[in-house]
Amino acid sequence: MVRNLRAAGVVLAALLLTGLFTTPAMADDGDGDGLDDAIEDAVAAYFFPYVWFDSGEDCTDPATGSNAGTAVARVRPHPADASRIAVSYAILYRRDCGDWWGGGHNGDVEPFTLTLAPNPACQHGFGAYALRTVAHEGTAFEHVDQSMLGNACDWGKLAGGSPQVARIYSAENKHGNYASLGTCEDGALGNDHCSESFTADFTVVNAGEDNARRVDELSAYQFPGEFAWTAQPFSGSLGASGGNAGLVRDKLLNDGLLPD
């Protein structure tokens, strides 16, 4: 234990010297989590992957060929290892179109998470260490994938990653996230479908922390009347009637989804 604490202290000291982590008297840490806000914004966007959709997908709005969609992020030191960074993403859709057994509803909030580990060879001082995706969270069909990413500098769309490597798969019209084609095709008793038919762009919005909200109301991010932190069910700005997407905040706060 003493050795681990000493090692963690050495790593944190090194990060402080490079300006990646802050103290209260240093840099710009508006959400008070010990990470410089500029680093948070940079790594959240840099390591966001290509999101692949199936050819039968017709429910990506507001992400279209000419318009980037919205993904909300929470970025903080990893709760299990403060030398690493945890990023929780929630991809937002106007609707879940209910591709199988009905079940369509207004609004859709689909999470996945990344762990970043120190890597001085990388542009921002961190590499992509591990990915965890979840589909149909909280249902009988819940499926979780985890992939180790090799602490890579080039995993992520802005990081220059390959579309076939730096990717997740969104199940056709249901949008549950998977890390591989095989697990998607097996998902929901074989009713989920994924392919590398097309990708859509997303703008990553760093929401900060619940007790220090950098972004809450999402009108400026294509979803009037919706919230990242306020405890209001997300309905894709289409009205609560017919909504069943849950709270965005629940996805951001669920540390159980983080890969170690």
Secondary structure, 3 states (H helix, E strand, C coil): CHHHHHHHHHHHHHHHHHCCECCCCCCCCCCCCCECHHHHHHHHHHCCCEEEECCCCCCCCCCECCECEEEEEEEEEECCEEEEEEEEEEEEEEEECCCCCCCCEEEEEEEEEEEEEECCCCCCCEEEEEEEEEECCCCCCCEEEEEEEEEECCCCCCCCCCCCCCEEEECCCCCCEECCHHHHHHHHHHCCCCCCCEEECEEEEECEECCEECCCECHHHCCCCCECCCCCCCCCCCCCCCECCCCHHHHHHCHHHCCC
